[in-house]
Amino acid sequence: QGTGTLNVGVFDWNGGTIGGGVSVTADNLTFDLTGKSDTMIGTANLTSTGFASWISDNNYAVNLNAGNVYTNQGAMSINTVGGSGWSGGTFNNTGNLNKINADTNTISAIFNNSGIVNVQAGTLRLAGGDGGGPTIEWFDISAGAALNFGGSFALNANSSVTGDGNVLFSAGTTSV
């Protein structure tokens, strides 16, 4: 609780609330929903500069309040069991986001991407749109995996979607 910036080497968020106007910057950041029966509610801005992971053994979500921002500047992996989701706020990816689990994960937050998204397995559903873009989007989808645009996206003309996987459009409008 409070205001200001907290800089840490390792930050393992495994429940509870971060309150006030705090901004947290971590070299290594873990969103751990393993064994949780509730969601995580954030009221702070979070930035990972090194390695980040989103792990879960259930269907629970990482929830940020409207106006809060998570920024991945390094390498983040999504490795959950079940359809764990991410909602609220804004999810900025300026690094590498690697989805490696076989299930479907939905990011319902506004999703801005100027980094690289690698969907190596399962389905990554981007349901929150890009908040009005346009943004540069780089996606690589492996064979057997899928990227689902479930919100409205205005892709920059330099955007790239590559790989042998599937691209799905389930809601919203995606334009270039």
Secondary structure as the mmCIF struct_conf table of DSSP 4:
data_model
#
loop_
_struct_conf.conf_type_id
_struct_conf.id
_struct_conf.beg_label_comp_id
_struct_conf.beg_label_asym_id
_struct_conf.beg_label_seq_id
_struct_conf.end_label_comp_id
_struct_conf.end_label_asym_id
_struct_conf.end_label_seq_id
STRN STRN1 THR A 3 TRP A 13
BEND BEND1 GLY A 15 GLY A 16
STRN STRN2 THR A 17 ILE A 18
TURN_TY1_P TURN_TY1_P1 GLY A 20 GLY A 20
STRN STRN3 GLY A 21 ASP A 32
TURN_TY1_P TURN_TY1_P2 THR A 34 GLY A 35
BEND BEND2 SER A 37 ASP A 38
STRN STRN4 MET A 40 GLY A 42
BEND BEND3 ALA A 44 ALA A 44
STRN STRN5 ASN A 45 SER A 56
BEND BEND4 ASP A 57 ASN A 59
STRN STRN6 ALA A 61 LEU A 64
TURN_TY1_P TURN_TY1_P3 ALA A 66 GLY A 67
STRN STRN7 VAL A 69 ASN A 72
BEND BEND5 GLY A 74 GLY A 74
STRN STRN8 ALA A 75 THR A 80
BEND BEND6 VAL A 81 GLY A 82
STRN STRN9 GLY A 85 SER A 87
BEND BEND7 GLY A 88 GLY A 89
STRN STRN10 THR A 90 ASN A 93
BEND BEND8 THR A 94 GLY A 95
STRN STRN11 ASN A 96 LYS A 99
BEND BEND9 ASN A 101 ASP A 103
STRN STRN12 THR A 104 ILE A 107
BEND BEND10 ALA A 109 ALA A 109
STRN STRN13 ILE A 110 ASN A 113
BEND BEND11 SER A 114 GLY A 115
STRN STRN14 ILE A 116 VAL A 119
BEND BEND12 ALA A 121 GLY A 122
STRN STRN15 THR A 123 LEU A 126
BEND BEND13 GLY A 128 GLY A 128
TURN_TY1_P TURN_TY1_P4 GLY A 131 GLY A 132
STRN STRN16 THR A 135 THR A 135
STRN STRN17 TRP A 138 ILE A 141
TURN_TY1_P TURN_TY1_P5 ALA A 143 GLY A 144
STRN STRN18 ALA A 146 PHE A 149
BEND BEND14 GLY A 151 GLY A 151
STRN STRN19 PHE A 153 ALA A 154
STRN STRN20 LEU A 155 LEU A 155
TURN_TY1_P TURN_TY1_P6 ALA A 157 ASN A 158
STRN STRN21 SER A 160 THR A 162
BEND BEND15 GLY A 163 GLY A 165
STRN STRN22 ASN A 166 PHE A 169
BEND BEND16 ALA A 171 GLY A 172
STRN STRN23 THR A 174 SER A 175
#
